């Protein structure tokens, strides 16, 4: 039984006081032969390769996906359905619309209690976003779940979905990505992580706009994550209000209320973000063509790279005594 084997394997290591000391990369998964196949990369596949090429190999070459639907993923889908109506309906109507989708039927009785407990938080997030973007400005169109597919080079394509691309009456653009989990503050090492292909979700969206003939990248006001729930309970506290702010990259502050933008935002030039993103996409394609899928987790940049990995028992780790 594979499950029992995994449990026994981990327990034996723990009982004998072993821990992961380093990765010897004894399984290099490299070849002199070239793949030279057409490659389509999304943000998630780029992020996987950047964190560990071996994980990319398992999921995108062997197609042994570890994805499992759970409450958190279903909650995210449900909340996204609510916010698809932010430019059309008030919260109560949008909530009822979302309850008519199949995803709502997947929640069991206990999970529905949690959903009900999050109602007021999602309503707060909905109304705050609606007031700051749709009431205080003139929006000509909101592109919800905006699909993207573009050619970078021969045999290299990128794809992805933007949760909400907002276009104002003056042509200015705002990109929003909704999150139902805590959004980490952009750290001082953000630039280093970007250069290693990590945290490229928002820059990837900017790349889509730069390649879209219908839009002008110079019209981008900013790229933001927006939280749909908060860990705080007191809606009257300052921390609660601060949780529901735009977090990401700002290029032009003239149209959005500064109080609605997190002070932790980065202000990298757009051209720099685009260059970093495109260059890393091309680098990954080169590694894939060279069949280079080394066990090389970036644990110095992200200590959690291996912590939640489903393949940690098969990646030729080297163990040492504590």
Secondary structure, 3 states (H helix, E strand, C coil): CHHHHHHHHHHHHHHCCEEEEEECCCCCCCCCCCCCCCEEECHHHHHHHHHCHHHHHHHHHCCCCCCCCCHHHHHHHHHHHHHCCCCCCCHHHHHHHHHCCHHHHHCCHHHHHHHHHCHHHHHHHHHHHHHHHHHCCCEEEEEEEEEEEEEEECCEEEEEEEEEEEEECCCCEEEEEEECCCCCCCCCCHHHHHHCCCCCHHHHHHHHHHHCCCCCHHHEEEEEEEECCCCCCCCCCHHHHHHCCEEEEECCCCCCCHHHECCCCECCCHHHHHHHHHHHHHHHHHHHHCCCCCCCCCCCCCCCCCCCCCCHHHCCEEEEEC
